[in-house]
Amino acid sequence: MSECRRDSGVTLTAGHVRLNQGASVSPGRAARFLVYVVLSLTVLSLLGQVAVHLLPDFLLRDPLAAASNVDGEGNIPALYSALAILSCAYLLWVIGRVEREASGRFSRQWTLMSIIFFGLACDEFLGFHEGLNDNADLSSITPFSWLPLEWASYSGSTP
């Protein structure tokens, strides 16, 4: 088993990433965990939407559906998404740091990508893009503000 040790506190081995503090991460186990989390959030969102349409007298129907709606903002799935993107930003930063210590030629690009992903995580959590969509009145161009003009004819309506 080949091992690559760097001064950054990260040991890379075949199938594992080990931090010098003792934590070990297996890519396969991490992927399975993330798939289970995404499937759970999807099922909860589906159950919330079913409750909205089939259980009109359920007392906590609307708050539970809003908290689990994968299409919503400021709820559990949006928080998961922001944390997942933030985790990617951290991993990109670690890769950039390891590259810089190894005198790699792409260390700046990795660091720039980590900054971009940090901005995306902030946007996902704080919802900057929602405010931009609300302030951009493109209804005279397309029926949906996010829909390009050339796609408008496919939706059955014309601008």
Secondary structure, 3 states (H helix, E strand, C coil): CCEEECCCCEEEECCEEEECCCCEECHHHHHHHHHHHHHHHHHHHHHHHHHHHHCCCCCCHHHHHHHHCCCCCCCHHHHHHHHHHHHHHHHHHHHHHHHHHCCCCCHHHHHHHHHHHHHHHHHHHHCHHHHHHHHCCCCCCCCCCCCCHHHHHHHCCCC
